[in-house]
Amino acid sequence: MASFVLLLKDYEDEEKVVYHFGPNEQILGKIELNKKSETIREIEPVLNSTHESKFYFDRAAQRLARCLYKEGGVFPDKATFES
């Protein structure tokens, strides 16, 4: 099964970065990565009848972890998770 998650940056400072995430620009939740504690939390769930919010959250969290660890802490304005 193919999966796609869109991430759109909402806010970033030295402590955290916040993204809207979901299957498209009309159906979005909100996720936050704390750069200091390296924790990720869901601020608002994705409300979509196709998949539960956890489906999108898990994939968005993977993408943010990749930005933090493999891409040197660079968080783009727009990112995707595709598999």
N, C-alpha and C positions, 0 to 999 in steps of 0.2 A: 504494500500500500504506500503510495507516494504521499508525502506531507510537505506543506508549505506554511511558513509563518512569517508574517511581515512585522518588522520592528521599526518604529518611527520615534526618533529621540525627541523628548519633551523638555528635558532639563538636565544640565550637568554642572557640577561644581567640583571642588577638590575632594569632597567627601562621598558624593553619590552621583549616580546617573539614573534617570527615569525615562522609560520608554513606554509608548503605547504598543501593544502587540495583539495580533490576531490573524485571521485568515485573509482579511482585506481591509481597506481603509474605512469601511462602513461598520465593521464588527470588531471592536477593539476593547481590550482590557488595559491594565497598567501594571508595570513591573519595575522594581527598583533594585539596583545593585549598590550595596554599600562598599566602596572601595577600601575603606580602612579595615573593616571586619571581614571583608570578602564574603558577605552574605547576600542572598537574593530573596526577595519576598514579593508576593503578589499584592498589589494595592487595590486593584479592581479586577474582578474576574471577567473573562470573555463570555458573553451571553450569546450562545450559538446552539441551536438544536442539533447540529451535525455531530459535534464533539464536545466533551466536557472541557471546562477551562483548564484542567490539569494537563490535557493533551497539548494545548498551546503553550502553557506555562513551562512545562518541561523542556520543550524545544527552544523557546525563547531564552530560558536560563542557560541552556547549552551554548547558544550563540553568544550571550553576554560573557560567559566564562571564557570562551575562545578569544573574545576581544581583550579581556583582562590578562590572560596568561600567554596566549600565542601571538597576539598582535600588539603587545607592548602597552596595553592600557589605552589604546586608541579606540574611541567609540564613535562610529560614523553617524551621520544624521539619519541615514536609512540603511537597514540591514535586513537580511533574510536568512531563514533556515530552510533548506531544501534537502529532501532525501527521497 
